[in-house]
Amino acid sequence: MAQAEKTNREEAAHRVSGFSLLEPIGKLGGYPRKLHSFLHDVRIEMRQVNWPTGSDVVSTTVVVTVTVAFFGIFFFLVDRGVGELIRRVLEYFQK
């Protein structure tokens, strides 16, 4: 919250009222400072990330693979069953 207030104050201090040809040049001058601040914040946040262990990644991958395979087979069988049912209904009404 304090960072947001600081950023708002900095932006308010750099506002130019009216039309100025130098305004775009002034904005370009602030980008290296903003980029450095952004990268610094990213570095701090990345240190706080709780990264999964290798065994967690492997076990999660196995669970996802098995689940996708199960639902793939399930929907394949349901599709075949519904298709067969529709075929039989159409044959019945064609007679």
Secondary structure, DSSP 8 states (H G I E B T S, - for coil): -HHHHHHHHHHHHT---S--TTHHHHHHHHHHHHHHHHHHHHHHHHHT-----HHHHHHHHHHHHHHHHHHHHHHHHHHHHHHHHHHHHHHHHH-
